[in-house]
Amino acid sequence: MKPVLKKVGALVFDVFGTVVDWRSSLIAEGRKLGRKKRLRVDWAAFADAWRAGYAPAMDRVRRGDLPWTTIDVLHRMILDELLARFGISNLSEEEKDGFNLAWHRLKPWPDAVRGLTRLKKKFVIATLSNGNVALLTHMAKRAGLPWDCIFSGELFHHYKPDREVYLGAARLLGLQAHELMMVAAHKNDLDAAAAAGLRTAFVQRPLEFGDPAKKDVKPEIRFDLNVRDFGDLAQKLGA
């Protein structure tokens, strides 16, 4: 292990795409709904469009175009637009709310629970996600994700990549920024964390968008660690 990493006392994890497989989970949820309501929809395209609306919606909050708004509410706003775009008009409000909660039911990558459990033996492990606290808590409960605590942009009324999120997590854990490591499958998240003084670990998730050609998984020397999965991360951190 690099000497500088011996000072790391806690790991915080991006969640969507890093810990859980949002795309396959949403496709499965869509197909289930489609069978129930006899819908003929390209659910892969629907899932991709739902996720694609995520960053622009958060940016509206970050710019001040919207007041503070949780991810659950933003997801529902995007969903309403997509239902119209995909010509889905036979869902009740209760069914729409239930489908929106699909984000609470995302399934972890195969290595996630085992790897996190291993890492937890040596480090404090927590989420550091833009997902709201209720979403992340319900997801963890359902999927068996063994977090020590749940950190969300909701706690700071900022969304990543705002530095307030990264520094807020370090502050709540009683750590200096360099004693906290951000683990993510997204390079822009890690770059923002590094700019705030955190250590960084890049996790390759080549299937996040289904087609490996759509995902940049090239290791980068600017990150403290580059790993295949959470088992590899645990090994490299001596856990």
N, C-alpha and C positions, 0 to 999 in steps of 0.2 A: 504494500500500500504506500502511496505517496505520503511523505511525512506531513504535509499540510492537511491531509485527510484524517489524520489521527486526532485532530481537534474537533472533528464533526461529532456532534452529540445527538442530532436528530435529523430525520429525513422527512421531507414533505413532498407529496405526490400530486402531480396533475392526475385527473381521473378519467375524463372522457378520451378514449383512445389509448391512454397509457395503462390504466388499470382494467378498464372494461371495454368490451367490444361493442361499441354503440351501434355500428352499422348492421351487423348480423342480428343483433337483438331487436332493433327497430324493424328490420325486414320481417322477422318472425312474428312480431306483434302485429304488423300490418296484415300479413297473410292470415293470421288468426281472425282479425276483425273482418277481413275480406270474405272469409268463408261464412262467418256469421251473418254478414249483411249482403252477401252475394255481390261483392264489388269486383270489378275487373280493373285492377290498377297495377302499374309497374311499381311494386313496393320498393325495389332497390333505388329507383329514381326518386321515389317519395322520400326515402330515408336520406338520400344524399342532399335533396333540396331542403329538408328540415334542418340538417346539420349546417348547410351552407348559409342559412339565415341567421345562424347563431352569432357570428362575429359582427355583422352589420347591426343587429339588434342591440348588442352590448355597446357598440360604438355610439349609438344614439344616446345611451345613458351616459357614457363617458364624456360626450360633447355637451351634455346638458339639454339635448333636445327632448329627452324624457326625464322625469324625476327618477329617483332611485326605484328600480323595478327588479324583482327577483327573476331568476332564470325560469322558474315555473311559469311566471306570467309572460315572459318573453316567448317561451316555447309555445304557449297557447296562442299568442298573437300570430306567430309564424304559422302554426297549425291552421288557424282560421283562413289565412291567405292560401295555404296549400290545398285545403279542402275545396275552395272555389276553383283554384287553378286545375286541379285534377278531376273536377266535375263530380265531387262527392257531396251529395245534398241530403242524404237520408239518415244522418246521424242526429240523435237527440243531444241536448246539452250535456246530459249525464254521460252519454257515450263519448262525446268529445273530451270531457274532463277525464274519463277513464283512459282514453287513448293517450292523452297528454301525459298521464302518469307512467307511460311506458318508459320514460327517462328514469324513473325511480326503480325500474325493474331490469336494468341493463345487466348483462351477464359478464363476469370477469374473464379475462384471458386465462387459458389453462394453467399457466404458471403463477398466477397472481396470488391466490390465497396461500399456497405453500411457500412462495418466496417471501411474502409479507410476514408470515408467521416466523420464518427463519430470521428475517431482519429485525423483527420486534424483540428478539432475545438479546440483541446488543444495542439497539437504538430505540428512541422514541420515534414512532411513525405516525404520520397524520396526513390527512388530505390537505391540499392547497389548491382548491378548485373554484371556478366561477359558479359552479352549481350551488344552489342555496342549501342551507343547513338541513332542512327537512328532506330535500331530495337526497342528499349525501347520506343522511342517517338511515333513511328507508332502504336505500341501495345497499348499504353496509349490512344492515340487519338481514336482508333477503339473501345476499350473496355470501355472507359469512366473511366479510372483509374485516380483519382484526385491528382496526385503527385504535390507537391510544386516545386520539381526539380528532374532532372534525373542525377544520379551518376552511372558511369560505370567504369569498369576496364580500358576501353579505355582512360579515362581521365588521368590515372596514368601510362599507359603502363605496367600494372601489372594485373595479374588475381588472384582472390581469390583462395587459402587462403593466398596469400602474404600479409603481414601486411601493406604494403604501401597502399593497397586499403582501409582498414578500417581506418587507421590514416589519409589518404588523405581526406576521407569524413568528418571526424571530423574537420580537418583543414579548409576545404572549408566552413563549417558551422560556423566557429568561436567558436568551442566547444572543451573542453577537452575530452579525450577519454571516461572517465567515465560518461560524460553527454550525450552520444550517445548510443542508444540501437539498436542492430542488431536483426532483426526479421527474422526467417528462419525455414523451415521445415527439415533442414539437420543439424545433430549434428556436423559434421566436420566443417561446416561453422561457427557455433556458438562457437565452441572450439577455432578456429583461431581468431575470433573476441574478445573473452574473453582474449586470450593471448596478444592481442594488447591493452587491457584495457577497452573494451566496455562492456556495460551491454547486457544481452542476454534474448531473449524470444523464446522459442521453440513452434512451431505451429504443432499440429498433423494433418497430411494430409494422412490418411490411404489409400486413393484411388489413390495416386500419380502414383503407378505402376500397377493399376488395381486391383490386388489381395492384400487385406489387409495383408496377411501373408508375403508379400515381403517388407513391410515397418516397420521400427522400430519406433514406436510411444510412447514408454515407457517414462514417465516423468523422468527427471533427476534433482536431487537436486543441481547439479552444475550450472544449469541455474537459472537466477533470476526469470523467470516466465515460466510456462508450461501451454499452453492454447489449447482449442479445435479448435478455429477459431478466426477470427478478432473481432467478437462481444464479445467473452470472453476476448480477449486482451484489448479491449476498457473498458470493465467493470472493469477489474483488475487494469487498469491504471487510473481509475476515469474519463474517457472521456465520 
